């Protein structure tokens, strides 16, 4: 029993389309992970800057009050 060439080509096209879709999905997931990591890093950096600013203001206030 043999399978017609057109059936093989149809199966190959479907398989290739599914593979391409999977690769695109992986790329999108990677991009989202990278974006999330970048946002986390930015938020952490911002928090550290705010802590330094607060600490500096607190130190200045303590000096002004004589502590």
matplotlib code that plots the C-alpha trace (Angstrom):
import matplotlib.pyplot as plt

x = [0.0, 1.5, 0.6, 0.2, 2.9, 0.2, -0.7, 3.0, 3.4, 0.3, 1.5, 4.9, 3.4, 1.3, 4.2, 6.4, 3.7, 3.3, 7.0, 7.3, 4.4, 6.1, 9.4, 7.5, 5.8, 9.2, 10.7, 7.7, 8.0, 11.8, 11.1, 8.5, 10.9, 13.7, 11.3, 10.1, 13.7, 14.6, 11.6, 12.5, 16.1, 14.8, 12.4, 15.2, 17.5, 14.8, 14.1, 17.8, 18.0, 14.9, 16.5, 19.7, 17.8, 15.7, 18.8, 20.6, 17.5, 17.3, 21.0, 20.6, 17.6, 19.4, 22.3, 20.0, 18.3, 21.5, 21.3]
y = [0.0, 3.3, 6.8, 9.5, 12.2, 14.9, 13.3, 13.3, 16.9, 17.9, 16.2, 17.8, 21.3, 20.8, 19.6, 22.5, 25.0, 23.6, 23.6, 27.3, 28.2, 26.5, 28.4, 31.7, 30.9, 30.1, 33.3, 35.3, 33.6, 34.3, 38.0, 38.2, 36.7, 39.1, 42.1, 40.9, 40.5, 44.0, 45.5, 43.7, 45.0, 48.5, 48.4, 47.1, 49.9, 52.5, 51.1, 51.2, 54.8, 55.7, 54.1, 56.0, 59.2, 58.5, 57.6, 60.8, 62.9, 61.1, 61.6, 65.3, 65.6, 63.9, 66.3, 69.2, 68.0, 67.2, 63.4]
z = [0.0, -1.0, 0.0, -2.7, -3.0, -2.4, 1.0, 2.0, 1.0, 2.8, 6.0, 5.6, 5.2, 8.2, 10.3, 9.1, 10.0, 13.4, 14.0, 12.8, 15.1, 18.0, 17.3, 17.2, 20.5, 22.1, 20.8, 22.2, 25.6, 25.7, 24.8, 27.6, 30.1, 29.1, 29.4, 32.8, 34.0, 32.7, 34.5, 37.7, 37.5, 36.8, 39.7, 42.0, 40.9, 41.5, 45.0, 45.8, 44.6, 46.7, 49.8, 49.3, 48.9, 52.0, 54.0, 52.9, 53.9, 57.2, 57.9, 57.1, 59.4, 62.2, 61.9, 61.8, 65.0, 66.7, 66.9]

ax = plt.figure().add_subplot(projection="3d")
ax.plot(x, y, z, "-o")
ax.set_aspect("equal")
plt.show()
